[in-house]
């Protein structure tokens, strides 16, 4: 969210500077932007050596440093173009491109982190999840699946919760093991949470809750 806000702020500030150009000390601006670009560039190099591409927190931190680095380069380039060639519009053009790039890179991470917070089933797992539900529902000792959920806890790490009603005469442990094997085979979840109960127990709980 912060990256999207920064991208929009960069664009709006560049438009304001185009119509109301501030008085700028070119030498000071060039010096500050050069030092900022160097420091942030060094941070990118250090971070790239231990970067975990599947870690969304690392991705967001990397994008923040990258945005700062590009902002410094943008300021450096627009200052040189404006001072040497008098191209005042270069600030608006470069800032717009920078803002677009920041927002575009931030939106996928925003959607993914939002899905993780809302415990939504990842799109890449939907087909496997449906197949798993059909196979679990086909277990003879299982009367029905009361509820189920699959979500991504961390990149590549999934959590699965099943609440099922079993036939009274069956052994719940055996049904539990069958469901665990099916969930692991289809979804790769090693330790799913499974709550199995007999029909009589479920009906008693339901009547009490009503």
C-alpha positions as CSV (number, residue, x, y, z in Angstrom):
1,X,0.0,0.0,0.0
2,X,2.8,2.4,0.9
3,X,4.5,1.7,-2.5
4,X,1.3,2.6,-4.4
5,X,1.0,5.7,-2.3
6,X,4.6,6.7,-3.0
7,X,4.1,6.2,-6.8
8,X,1.0,8.4,-6.8
9,X,2.8,11.0,-4.7
10,X,5.8,11.1,-7.1
11,X,3.5,11.7,-10.0
12,X,1.4,14.4,-8.3
13,X,4.5,16.2,-7.1
14,X,6.0,16.2,-10.6
15,X,2.8,17.8,-12.0
16,X,2.8,20.5,-9.3
17,X,6.5,21.3,-10.0
18,X,5.7,21.6,-13.7
19,X,3.2,24.4,-13.2
20,X,4.9,25.9,-10.1
21,X,8.6,25.4,-10.6
22,X,10.5,25.8,-7.3
23,X,13.8,27.6,-7.0
24,X,16.4,24.9,-6.8
25,X,20.1,25.1,-6.1
26,X,21.4,22.8,-8.8
27,X,24.7,22.0,-7.2
28,X,23.1,21.0,-3.9
29,X,20.4,18.9,-5.6
30,X,22.9,17.1,-7.8
31,X,25.1,16.4,-4.7
32,X,22.3,15.0,-2.6
33,X,20.8,12.9,-5.4
34,X,24.2,11.5,-6.2
35,X,24.9,10.5,-2.6
36,X,21.4,9.1,-2.2
37,X,21.7,7.0,-5.4
38,X,25.1,5.7,-4.3
39,X,23.9,4.7,-0.8
40,X,20.7,3.1,-2.0
41,X,22.5,1.3,-4.8
42,X,24.9,-0.1,-2.2
43,X,22.0,-1.3,-0.2
44,X,20.5,-3.0,-3.2
45,X,23.8,-4.8,-3.8
46,X,24.0,-6.0,-0.2
47,X,20.4,-7.1,-0.2
48,X,20.7,-9.0,-3.5
49,X,23.4,-11.2,-2.1
50,X,20.9,-12.7,0.5
51,X,17.7,-12.1,-1.3
52,X,14.9,-14.7,-0.9
53,X,12.7,-14.5,-4.0
54,X,9.9,-16.4,-2.3
55,X,9.7,-14.2,0.8
56,X,7.1,-11.5,0.2
57,X,8.5,-9.4,3.1
58,X,12.0,-9.4,1.4
59,X,10.4,-8.5,-1.9
60,X,8.6,-5.5,-0.4
61,X,11.8,-4.3,1.4
62,X,13.7,-4.7,-1.9
63,X,11.1,-2.7,-3.8
64,X,11.3,0.1,-1.3
65,X,15.0,0.4,-1.6
66,X,14.8,0.1,-5.4
67,X,12.1,2.9,-5.5
68,X,14.4,5.2,-3.4
69,X,17.3,4.4,-5.7
70,X,15.3,5.2,-8.9
71,X,13.9,8.3,-7.3
72,X,17.5,9.6,-6.8
73,X,18.5,8.7,-10.3
74,X,15.3,10.4,-11.5
75,X,16.1,13.6,-9.6
76,X,19.7,13.5,-10.9
77,X,18.7,13.0,-14.5
78,X,16.0,15.6,-14.6
79,X,18.2,18.1,-12.9
80,X,20.9,17.7,-15.5
81,X,18.5,17.8,-18.4
82,X,16.8,20.9,-17.0
83,X,20.0,22.7,-16.2
84,X,21.9,21.9,-19.4
85,X,19.1,21.7,-22.0
86,X,16.3,23.6,-20.3
87,X,14.0,20.6,-20.5
88,X,11.7,21.3,-17.6
89,X,9.2,18.7,-18.7
90,X,11.8,16.0,-18.3
91,X,11.0,15.9,-14.6
92,X,7.3,15.2,-15.3
93,X,8.1,12.5,-17.9
94,X,10.7,10.7,-15.8
95,X,8.6,10.9,-12.6
96,X,5.6,9.5,-14.5
97,X,7.6,6.6,-15.8
98,X,9.0,6.0,-12.3
99,X,5.5,6.2,-10.6
100,X,4.0,3.8,-13.1
101,X,6.9,1.3,-12.5
102,X,6.5,1.5,-8.8
103,X,2.7,1.0,-8.8
104,X,2.9,-1.8,-11.4
105,X,5.5,-3.7,-9.3
106,X,3.5,-3.1,-6.0
107,X,0.1,-4.3,-7.2
108,X,0.9,-8.0,-7.5
109,X,2.4,-8.0,-4.0
110,X,-0.6,-6.1,-2.7
111,X,-3.0,-8.7,-4.1
112,X,-1.0,-11.6,-2.8
113,X,-0.5,-10.3,0.7
114,X,-4.2,-9.4,0.8
115,X,-5.2,-12.9,-0.2
116,X,-2.9,-14.3,2.5
117,X,-4.5,-12.0,5.2
118,X,-8.0,-13.0,4.1
119,X,-7.1,-16.7,4.1
120,X,-8.1,-17.1,0.4
121,X,-7.3,-20.2,-1.6
122,X,-4.4,-19.4,-3.9
123,X,-5.4,-19.4,-7.6
124,X,-2.7,-21.8,-8.5
125,X,-4.1,-24.4,-6.0
126,X,-7.8,-24.1,-6.9
127,X,-7.9,-27.0,-9.4
128,X,-5.9,-29.3,-7.0
129,X,-8.2,-28.2,-4.1
130,X,-11.3,-29.1,-6.0
131,X,-9.9,-32.5,-7.0
132,X,-8.9,-33.1,-3.4
133,X,-12.5,-32.2,-2.2
134,X,-14.0,-34.7,-4.7
135,X,-11.6,-37.5,-3.6
136,X,-12.2,-36.8,0.1
137,X,-16.0,-36.8,-0.4
138,X,-15.7,-40.1,-2.2
139,X,-14.3,-41.9,0.9
140,X,-16.9,-44.6,1.8
141,X,-16.8,-44.0,5.6
142,X,-17.4,-40.3,5.1
143,X,-20.9,-39.0,5.2
144,X,-20.1,-35.4,4.1
145,X,-17.6,-32.6,4.3
146,X,-19.1,-30.0,6.6
147,X,-16.5,-27.3,5.8
148,X,-13.0,-27.0,4.4
149,X,-10.4,-24.3,3.8
150,X,-7.0,-23.9,2.2
151,X,-4.8,-20.8,2.4
152,X,-1.2,-19.8,2.0
153,X,0.6,-19.1,5.3
154,X,3.9,-18.2,3.7
155,X,5.1,-18.4,0.1
156,X,5.0,-22.1,-0.7
157,X,3.6,-23.1,2.7
158,X,-0.1,-24.0,2.9
159,X,-2.5,-24.7,5.7
160,X,-5.6,-26.9,5.2
161,X,-8.5,-27.4,7.6
162,X,-11.3,-30.0,7.1
163,X,-14.3,-30.6,9.2
164,X,-16.1,-33.8,8.3
165,X,-19.0,-36.0,9.4
166,X,-18.3,-39.7,9.4
167,X,-20.5,-42.8,9.5
168,X,-21.1,-43.8,13.1
169,X,-20.0,-47.4,12.7
170,X,-16.6,-46.5,11.2
171,X,-13.2,-45.8,12.9
172,X,-12.5,-42.1,12.9
173,X,-8.7,-42.7,13.0
174,X,-8.8,-44.7,9.8
175,X,-10.8,-42.0,8.1
176,X,-8.4,-39.3,9.4
177,X,-5.4,-41.1,7.9
178,X,-7.1,-41.4,4.5
179,X,-7.9,-37.7,4.4
180,X,-4.4,-36.8,5.4
181,X,-2.9,-38.9,2.6
182,X,-5.3,-37.4,0.0
183,X,-4.5,-33.8,1.2
184,X,-0.8,-34.4,1.0
185,X,-1.0,-36.1,-2.4
186,X,-3.1,-33.2,-3.9
187,X,-2.0,-30.1,-2.0
188,X,1.3,-31.0,-0.4
189,X,0.1,-30.2,3.1
190,X,1.8,-32.5,5.6
191,X,-0.1,-31.6,8.8
192,X,-3.6,-30.6,7.9
193,X,-6.2,-29.9,10.7
194,X,-9.0,-32.4,10.5
195,X,-12.0,-32.5,12.8
196,X,-14.0,-35.6,12.4
197,X,-17.3,-36.3,14.2
198,X,-20.1,-38.8,14.1
199,X,-23.5,-37.9,12.7
200,X,-25.1,-38.1,16.1
201,X,-22.6,-35.8,17.7
202,X,-23.0,-33.3,14.9
203,X,-26.8,-33.3,15.1
204,X,-26.7,-32.8,18.9
205,X,-24.3,-29.8,18.5
206,X,-26.5,-28.4,15.7
207,X,-29.7,-28.6,17.8
208,X,-28.0,-27.0,20.8
209,X,-26.7,-24.1,18.6
210,X,-30.2,-23.5,17.2
